[in-house]
Amino acid sequence: MRAIVLLCLLHAAFAEWPSLWQSLKSVDEPKNVCEEPYSCSCCLILQQVSNLSSHINSTLNELDKEYSQTLQQLSKFEASRTAFSVALQYSSFRCNGPQPGDFTVIYKEVFLNLGGRYDVDTGIFTALYPGVYTFALTIHSDAGAAGSLLAACAELLLNSNVVASLNEVNNQDQEDGATIAVVLQLNATDQVAVNMPRGCSLCDDNNHYNTFSGFLLFATN
């Protein structure tokens, strides 16, 4: 009889076990956000797409910034391009000089004036940007007769100060010529010109023996 009663009690206890187990599970396990079949997979895919979209947008924003900076640098580089090359504008042979005093040589024949910094009316180049510049000067004179004396000389000036000079005095033949090339550090508004000292001459024709050239190697600011 006692065995029968014990079996009944055990049967009743096991009958309550599933509901007890479910209650324990509801307490210990977190609630599942996926309430429908396959919803978890969809959520993961949407999350990955959202992350990828954010990454792409961030990358595009960085590329836009770099592109804008590149355009600004390119615009600055194009604006800073400076180069000129000029010569005496003589259609037939003639000599300028000798002069009683110093004389600024004005080159009227313009081969190139990129940036417009050479003034054809004054013969002066004015730097727009601070930087390192290269200048070249070639002079020529011809006395026109053997044994005649005619000095070919000129000076390269920076802000009215002599930085290089050429001086060829004809003692052996009727022609003289010389060339110099210099590299100068210029500030904005600095001026470079060619001066012909007293007693000197420059002779030329349409072959352009006398030239003055310069260009910006690189800006320093």
Buried (B, 14 or more C-beta within 10 A) or exposed (E): EEEEEEEEEEEEEEEEEEEEEEEEEEEEEEEEEEEEEEEEEEEEEEEEEEEEEEEEEEEEEEEEEEEEEEEEEEEEEEEBEBBBBBBBBBEEEEBBBBBEEEBEBBBEBEEEBEBEBBBBEEBBBBBBBBBEBBBBBBBBBBBEEEEEEBBBBBBBBBEEEEBBBBBBBBEEEBBBBBEBEBEBEBEEEBBBBBBBBEBBBBBBBEEBBBBBBBBBEEBEE
